[in-house]
Amino acid sequence: MSWTEAELSSLKRAYASGTLRVSYDGKSVEYGSAPDLLARIRTIEAEIAAASGRPKPRRSFAAFQKG
């Protein structure tokens, strides 16, 4: 599916304001929760990055052991 930067911007604005309903291009979508909305944002960011040839951002977590 092709997403636009405008759609992504609309989702980010909604997430930043705490709103779960997003409207763009005459369409309206209501997400069940903030994590659902954030998951959609991450999915769209990854698809846009892949389509543009940019590498997918890597995430890592530090782990510590008492030894």
C-alpha positions in Angstrom: 0.0 0.0 0.0 1.3 3.4 -0.8 1.2 6.0 2.0 1.9 9.7 1.7 3.8 12.0 4.0 0.5 13.9 4.5 -1.2 10.8 5.9 1.7 10.1 8.2 1.7 13.8 9.4 -2.0 13.5 10.2 -1.4 10.4 12.3 1.5 12.0 14.1 -0.5 15.1 14.9 -3.3 13.0 16.3 -1.0 10.9 18.4 0.8 14.0 19.8 -2.5 15.6 20.7 -3.9 12.4 22.3 -6.7 12.1 19.7 -7.7 8.7 18.4 -9.7 9.9 15.4 -7.8 10.9 12.3 -9.2 12.5 9.1 -7.4 13.0 5.8 -8.4 13.0 2.2 -12.1 12.9 3.1 -11.6 9.7 5.1 -11.9 9.3 8.9 -10.5 6.5 11.0 -10.8 6.0 14.8 -8.1 3.9 16.5 -8.9 1.8 19.5 -6.0 3.0 21.6 -2.9 5.1 21.5 -0.7 2.0 21.1 -2.8 1.0 18.0 -2.2 4.5 16.5 1.5 4.3 17.3 1.8 0.9 15.7 0.1 2.3 12.5 2.6 5.2 12.5 5.6 2.8 12.8 4.2 0.6 10.0 3.8 3.5 7.6 7.2 4.9 8.5 8.8 1.6 7.7 6.9 1.3 4.4 7.8 4.8 3.3 11.5 4.2 4.3 11.5 0.9 2.3 9.9 2.5 -0.8 12.4 5.4 -0.7 15.4 3.0 -0.3 16.3 4.4 3.1 17.4 1.7 5.6 14.9 0.7 8.3 15.8 2.2 11.7 17.4 -0.2 14.1 16.4 -0.4 17.7 18.4 -2.2 20.4 18.2 -2.5 24.2 21.0 -2.8 26.7 20.9 -5.8 29.0 22.8 -6.1 32.2 23.7 -9.1 34.4 24.9 -9.0 37.9 27.8 -11.2 37.9 
